[in-house]
Amino acid sequence: MADPLVSILIPAYNDRHFGEAFASACAQQGVELEIVVCDDSPGEAIGATVAAARDPRVRYVKNRERLGFAGNFTQCFTLARGVMVKFLNDDDRLRPGCVAAFGAILRANPLVRLATSRRQPIDAAGAALPDVAATMPITKVSAIMSGRELGDFVLAHSINLIGEPTTAMFRRADLVLEDGGIFRWGGRDYHCLADMSMWLRLMEGALAYYAVVPLSEFRIHAGQEQHREEVRTRCLVERLWIVRQARARGFLSAPVAHRMALANLRARVGPCLAIPGLTASENSALQELLADVERDIASLR
């Protein structure tokens, strides 16, 4: 069998919403594809859902031991056979036609290395939610744009307007792994900003496409890791890492954009220091981060 055009990759762990995510992948039509499910869960529910579908396009892998977030994403990527790759988080959904639409754009435009779109926030029950800052449209019409300019825009505003792993699609050959890790960039392993570490690498010196129509649905629910207090400080630290690494790779070359990125990061750190119940270690880490940001800002004067 010839390699498929697109690999939909589902690094699965939680089974609560997996059925909806998997069904949205199976419903994709209009393009030759495979669906790769890498099951990192301790149970059998995800495997049972896959088996019940009897879809010949599906390849299911049950991990022998827990790989964790980055390890499971990396495994999915290395198992992919498609020319193009579409990640799908196990609690999100693709809208009908998503993969075919992105596939057409990437095939017609060799210089476009990242195709993304507006995404629709949904709640735990799958009902539509109002837009949050990160899901607001960045253009009024679908457009091809400079990857460097889009990267500068999201970095300067300190908001991921490009989307989560579910949102975007790209050519497998365009994403080079660093030390074998999909979320490793500049010698650091990203977790909170794992998606942005991929998007910026792809957009460096290339074009990006943004569809103004939502082509995926991003689920917001209490069980997500980013809502845990212990993750809070790490996420802020990663924001400084990514500003520094992106600048080293040619993003934020204009001083005004660099200063804006640092100022917006500083604005995020300050309120966290006033959170009741902040542990001593968190307080120390945040104070150190704030000092680092202030030093970077001072170096621009």
Summary of the structure (lengths in Angstrom):
residues: 301
radius of gyration: 19.2
end to end distance: 59.7
largest distance: 62.1
contacts: 981
relative contact order: 0.13
helix: 43%
strand: 21%
